[in-house]
């Protein structure tokens, strides 16, 4: 049982880090949009792309889309950050909430940004690894030595 507690705590710390990074990324992305520097927001997201080719006058609709993306990063980071404090205690619902929220966000990131080669390994790909480890660690701890729900 003690081993499970340590695994929940490790997962929680990973989600706290992941959540804080995504809260910051969301704020920075929205800041660029709100200050009419959409190019900076896009360059901040696609950091492996030469920022010079991303400098242009984007239409307001593109800024709105990037702003929405920043808002999504913010709330996804906040949900996983808050879930981490309950994961620390082994709360099943929080384990799955963080896994669904952060895991699916990072799946989209991996499919479109990592595989598209638009991002650098750090911090983006590292954060995908962090969320994967958080999910694996908490799932392992949750399912390890669980008693069956019904008598056999």
N, C-alpha and C positions, 0 to 999 in steps of 0.2 A: 504494500500500500504506500509506503514512504517513497518508493521509486516513482510511482504514478504522480505523487505530489510534486516531485522535482521536475518531472516532464511537463506538467501543467505550468509550472513556474517558468520553465525555459520557453515554452510556447508563448506565454503571456509577455515575456520580455521581448521576444521577436515581434509580436503584434504591436507592442508599444512603439518600438523603433519604426516599424513599417507604417503605423498610423501617423506618427509625428512627421515622417518624411512626406507622406501624402497630404497631410494637412498643409505643410509648408509649400509643397508643390502647387496645391490648389490655390493658396493665397497668392503666390508669385504669378501664376498663370492668370488669375483674375485681375491682378494689379496691372499687368501689361495691357490687358483689354480695357480696363477702366481709365488708363492713362493714354489711350489711343496709340499704344505701341504693340500692336498685334504681332508684328514681326518678332519682337523680343519674346513674346509668349510662345510663338511657334518654334523659334530657335531654341528656347529653353526646353521644349518637349523633344524635338528632333535634334538632339545635341551632337549627333554624329554627322549631320549634314552641314556643309559649309554655310555659315550664317549669312554670307554675302548673297547667296542665291535666294535666300528667304526674305531679303529686304525688298519690300514692295508696298504699294498702297492696296491693302486688302479691303474688299467691300465690307460694309457694316455687318452684313449677314455672316461673313466668315468670322468676324470678331465675336458675334453672338454665339456662334458654335464653339469657338475656343473658350469663351466665357462660361458656357454651359459645361464644357469639359473641366474647367478649373473648379467650378462649383461641385461637380461630381467627385473630383479628386478630394475636395475638402470634406464632403459628407462621408465618403467611403473611408477616408482616413479617420474621421471622428468616430464612426461606428466601430471600426476595428480597434481603435485606441480604447474606447470605453468597454468593449467586449473583453479586452485583455484583463481587466481587473476582476472580471467574473471567471474567466478561464483560469486565472491564478488559483481559484477555489475549486476548479473542476466542474463548473456549471455547464451541463450538456448543451443547453440552448445557445449559450454564448460561443461555445466551441463551433457549433454549426453556423451560427450567424456570421462570425468572423470568416469562417472558411468559405461560405457562399459569397459574402460581400467582397472580401479582399481577394479570394481565390479567383472568382470570375472576372474581377477587374484586371488582375494580372494575367489571366488567360488571354483576354483581348489584347493587352499590351504585348504579350509574347507573340501572338499570332500576327499582329499588324506592325508593331514597332521593331521588336527583336528580329523576327524572321525577315522583315523588310530591310534590315540593316540600317535603320534610321537613328539608332541610339547607341551610346557608348555603354561598355560593360558596367561602369560605375557612374551613377548610382542605380540606373534603371534595371539592368539585368540582375544586379546584386539584390535588389528589392524583390524581384520575382523569386529568386532563390530563398530569400528570407521568408516570404509568405509560404512558399512550398514547404520549407522546414517547419514552420509554425503549424501548418495543417497536418503534416505527417506526425509531428511530435504529439500534438493534442489528440489526434485520432488514435494513435498507438496507445497513449495513456488511457483514453476513454474506453477503448475496446479490450484492453489487456485485462485478463482475469475477470471479466464481467461474469456475473452469475446469470444463468438463463432466466428469462422472464417467467417461464412456466416450469412446473415440476416435470421431471422426466420419468 
